[in-house]
Amino acid sequence: MSTKYYKEAFERCDEERKQKILQTGIDEFSNLGLETANINVIAKKAGISVGLLYKYFPTKEAFFLTCVRHSTKTLNDVLKSVAESDDKILIRAEKLIRAIQRTSGVNSKYVKLYNEITKVSSKYDINAMANEVEANSAKLYREFIEDCIKKGEIRKDCNPALFAFFFDTLLTSLQFSYTCDYYRERLKIFCGEEIFDDDEKMVRELLKFLESAFTFEKSDIKKLK
């Protein structure tokens, strides 16, 4: 039976049922991960039979990917609206940081699910998962950096693809630091327990870091040595 059949079967569900199934899956996968989450438990909590869940998704991995797709789209839609604005780079960066602080609280399960992908074993199709999750972000931030270079807002000697990777990695780490237990403890070790009580300090200091990274030309760096 084709993947298209399963997709169409799920799409034909009424919106309330679809959201209930997706949210139940997101809750279970974000708490337990792909390996440990039980499809029988998910079906029961979603109020449907296991057979019906398998009618919608051929495997647990396919269901997991659908939940990931839903979560990352929600998070990326917020970031996309900021990254594609006409604001100067540091204004856009500030808005992105604040959006991450805000969504990490409201959509913490989505961020935790994103983090769970990094723990998936090699028996699953890691390449497909990475492409599913990262392709849109890679394109979004690469175009963001290219636009800023054209406008003369950041140094001209940078590689847009690598800068996009570094920028996204920094923001992803920030997302995890607000939501995932290990990363929260890591942030507290570096910055102290009180860091979560001062979002403005995080914004202010991260912007200083980004400003230094974006604005120095190679010739300026040599002068500092």
Steps between C-alpha positions, in 0.01 A plus 500: 500500500649837397606779738258722310210279615591542867548874461165544330326286763633724778423821309138390466462501880307789650727771637421431867601134467817586308610749764421255781709225337790733422507660844484160671789378286702815567443466876608134506796531263633815667485332841619151407667521160438293190650181640306489827164652409230233466264521204227316696517758778490785248192355328319455834578855614392637162169314532542281192585136431853383419370370168368842406829666595681256270248582230626858521870420545670181372767499775580667829789677325259647242276628780802643684610684185151643454506631857847646443384662176203660678717624788782645292257671262337677793839614632641591158193704400570735790869532414434537127280805547786671684793384284329611178418850627678814374645590839874542544684186603532571872134599522406172331740313728341659808152406379616143432647468850181632658287271283706202616465603864123534454436183296728289718258563784175471305612213274749322724375157389579589139856600589547185710381289208754674277768413756386135503600466133866528603458186711347277232703185430663422166244228420267778391538716189706782653559662162126531437440640846778757469376615161144517626593720793798706388454575129263794549710656777819465293339678205336766718817601683726476195274743315488718812881523511525556122248785524697666780825471302337667199375783721847547647380423853753227575852413392538415133762225533273246674367178351116529510443125538742464790382821668143370468609174666677682786206737549241221502712289735519791744123557492427126525721477807309794648169321435624186672640702791153630583319167472716185527619384841866438417537825309326695778751363752784578260386862470478532879855365539632763259284794605353430845156405628366852455544503121142380448373801695658750262398453136615853421854417605501203263378717212747780573810281532417276205454807279846624606643162401325504163599858428867413548469187285319675216680830474876438515672467164804275461726805485353632827565168675866514398530845656383360834777240518 
